[in-house]
């Protein structure tokens, strides 16, 4: 058997995954700040950050057609 390389995820699914990864990274960051500097923890933190970066880089950022930037949230 071969692994499934095609996933059917919607935007909300990706948001949930991204949010969970950020929460896990926050917990790992707290552990590191409190003195846990194990190699396994550092590797896991690096892996999470790399994955969050790949998700971020796949996002499509839209800008207004008239070229005017409108700030805000």
N, C-alpha and C positions, 0 to 999 in steps of 0.2 A: 504494500500500500504506500501511496505517496501522500505527503501532507497537503492539506487544503491551502492553496495560495490565493484564493479568491474569497474575500470577506464581504458580506453585505451589511455594512454599518451605516447608520444615518448620522447626521450632525450631532444630534443629542447623545447618541452612543459615544461618540468621540469626546464630547464635553464631559460625560461621566467618567470616562477613562482618564482624561487629562486631569480632572479634579481629584480623582483618587490617587493618581501619581504625585500630584503636588502635595497632597496631605501626607502621603508616605514619605516624600522627600523632606517635608517639614519635620516629621518625627525623627527621621534619620539625622537631620541637621541638628536637632536638639540633643540627640544622643552623642553626636560628635562634639558639640559645644560643652557637654557635661563631662567630657574626658574619654569617651569610648572611641578609641582610634584604631580599632581592629581593621586589618586588611580587608576582611570580608565586607565590613560596613562601608568602607571607602569605595570598594568595587561596586557594591550595590548602588550607592549614591551616584557614582559616575554613570552607571548604566541607566538609572532613572533620568538623570539630566540629559543624557544623549537621546533617549527616547522622546522626552518632552521637546527637545530641539528638533527632532525629525518631524514630530507632529506640527510644531510651529512653522517649520519651513514648507509644509505642504498646504498651508492655509492660503487662500486667495484673498488678497486685500483689495477692497474696492475704493475707488476715489470718485468724486462727483464728475460728471461729464463736462461741466462748465469749468473745471479746473480750480474752483474755489474750495479751500479747505474749511470745514466746519468742525470746530473742536467740540468737545463735550463727551458725555458718556452715554 
